[in-house]
Amino acid sequence: MEDAPDPIPLSALQHWQYCPRQCGLIHLEQVFDDNVHTLRGQAVHAKADQPGVETAKGVRVERALPLWHDGLGLVGKADVVEFVAGGVPYPVEYKHGSRHKAADIAACDDLQLAAQALCLEFMLGKPVHEGALYYASSKRRRVVPITSSLRAAVAQTADAVREMMASGQLPPPLAPEQAARRCKACSLIDRCQPRATHAGVAAARAALFDPDA
């Protein structure tokens, strides 16, 4: 019997999808800084992070529900899980900001939600076909089907994060075109120094082919 893989946090999948280097700084080097975006996110999660069970309109709602998946080696918790007809779990992840995000940014949230769905399936033995992301600024949900491609992406991303952790190597910064869109909102930009790192790599490459360097 194979040993279960070392568990990684569900949040690491979202971090990796957004930026592998951000994921490495948080989960490999164990550093984190706050900015206005992270503080807003913490405020949104303040209620959802309080464990509890309630019933609303005949639906059982559990908050801060611990999650795990032994096969994928994932651990974490769900902000909210609603148990609908037949006891089928319906995960709801809370996010700050608007539901109208760029598709590639929204995909990071979708991946985290899909990972929660897979954990619930593993734990409870019931299929989870969809969940929702609740955006505080919009005060609306965006329904996310848990597709086969999302399921595959969860497993692939978990493997990538685990390989990074095993290697102990911090991933490089995002390519400049991605960095221009994502780095400005990252609380770790001062630690990451993406522009300085890219400049250093460019200089090293130039020197590599300079016989007088």
Order of alpha helices (4+ residues) and beta strands (2+ residues): beta-alpha-alpha-alpha-beta-beta-beta-beta-alpha-beta-beta-alpha-alpha-alpha-alpha
